[in-house]
Amino acid sequence: MSGEDSKRRTNFITIPDDTAGYRLDEFCIPLHYEDDLSRVLIPAGLINDRIERLARDIVEDFDEDGLVALCVLKGGYKFFTDLLDKIKGLNRNLGRSVPLAVDFIRLKSYVDREKAWTKDDKSSGQIEVIGGDNLKNLQGKNVLIVEDIIDTGKTMQKLLGILESVKPKCIKVASMLVKRTTRSSGYKPDYTGFEIPDIFIVGYALDYNEYFRDLNHVCEINEEGKKKYASK
């Protein structure tokens, strides 16, 4: 990895542990979620601007060989869609462009890893990649994995091992969020939107029992919200 790429690994917005965030009444929050959230952690507008910068970094790093953008479902779909829209916009307006191909996968252990968003990380088995084209089609290609959040990093490391076995030209990872946690394996993605505290978050397609995906902002869910949606 080049010196510029190494530098970029630390190019992200840090949300401090003691951040107050923003009051819910300062933003438009769906009425059905107003009693379930404690604060807005990252507003949608800030997310949008940060993704624009990530897209520019990615276009600068990849060449005319293009890339295969691999979306990790379900939580990654919103970030994936917005990131690719920004890249396509740059392709239309810059003096150079990066050809894009897309694919989608799910990881069987993904739900287990983040089950109920607790701090109990006991998943240590092998992961199974579900969906997507034959992974062998990635041989010799530039691959960009697009993920919503990196928690401990263990699942991503396992996925990288699986993909590296088919011998792509290179693999890079873009994650909208990275949790700052003592449970981290030490893994860091190549492109990071925000580093956040080790708290329970929802919104921007991150869910709790499939709820809150329709929330545009990244918010902290409160205890009442956890109880309300735990049994749904």
Secondary structure, 3 states (H helix, E strand, C coil): CCHHHHHHCCCCEECCCCCCCECHHHCCCCHHHCCCEEEEEECHHHHHHHHHHHHHHHHHHCCCCCEEEEEEECCCHHHHHHHHHHHHHHHHHCCCCCCEEEEEEEECCHHHHCHHHCCCCCCCCCCCEECCCCHHHHCCCEEEEEEEEECCCHHHHHHHHHHHCCCCCEEEEEEEEEECCCCCCCCCCCEEEEEECCCCEEECCECECCECCCCCCEEEECHHHHHHHHCC
